Amino acid sequence: MSEAQIHVSKKSTNGRSFYWYLAPLRGLFRVFCALAPNSAAKVALRLFRTPFRHSTPAREDSWMASAEPFELTVAGERLAAWTWGSGPTVLLVHGWEGRGSQMGAFARPLVDAGFGVITLDGPGHGQSSGRRSSVPQYAEALAMLAEKVGPVHGIVTHSFGGAATGWAAQRVPLAARLVFIAPPGDLDQYVTFFGDLLGLSPKVLIRMVSLLVQRFNLRWDEIRYATLTPVDGVDLLVIQDRDDKDSPFSNGLEVAAAWPDSRLVATSGLGHRRILRNPDVIAQTVDFLSVGAGLREAAEALPYNGAREGAEAFPYNGARAGEKAGPISVQ
């Protein structure tokens, strides 16, 4: 297999909160790359695929209190999952170093709207077994979950969960409607960020990615554009905060522009994680998913236009000027 090609991203990676605990290794890896580049690439890949497990705040425990737990096994690993309510199924998919409970604020509003809701802890995350994770592993888990509980009407994703969902949706039918909250764009920028954080040489960084794609018998470009490759027959809503330091606002613009007839909801002041519990964001999501679900006559009769509290909605057209002020505007 030929070496992976990495295009160094020019987007800012300052302020990102994931992999922060690896920063003290930067000096060591600079020496490691010079003395043993192949070994450095192997160790770097192991770190790249190892998410940090964060503690669960009390608010998430309260969201999960009414959920029914269950498990599924994927590639020999036990995955923890939970379900609420009954009706057309909506999956909630967390991001890197996240957990299913992070998405819990969506559960009750979706159940109240008539949906059945399921979330899970991805491979190597939360209460699931294993220590390693990646886009292909998470995508496989989502595909198996959808097969087990399907049909699935909609999927709500956060951050890295959007990449896993997008990649899976290109290979198997998952859902008719997707919501990408704070999605990544071109994944080269995250590889570049990781390499800069650890002080990896370009040679070692390319070798690391080559080892990743060899491990899963893939091409890097298959994974790289996971959120940027539209899926026929699937409608997309993108929700992105202007003040997100982990997933810059340009990511939302890039993803929305790549999907024909997608819609972009722009928020301000919510950052990367508080956006997951904002009432207006949740309401926008429920409204979007209600279309075609057979739950509301109005949703069946009228196309979703994203309008709430006077916000004017229209299909994304790449325009950046004239964005509406306030916590939420719809592009």
Secondary structure, DSSP 8 states (H G I E B T S, - for coil): ----------S--TT--TTGGGGGGHHHHHHHHHH-HHHHHHHHHHHHT--------HHHHHHHTT-EEEEEEETTEEEEEEEES-SSEEEEE--TT--GGGGGGGHHHHHHTT-EEEEE--TTSTTSS-S---HHHHHHHHHHHHHHH--EEEEEEETHHHHHHHHHHTTS---SEEEEES----THHHHHHHHHHHT--HHHHHHHHHHHHHHHT--HHHHHTTTTS--TT-EEEEEEETT-SSS-HHHHHHHHHHSTT-EEEEE-S-TTTGGGG-HHHHHHHHHHHHTTTTS-HHHHHS------TT-------S--TT---SSEEE-
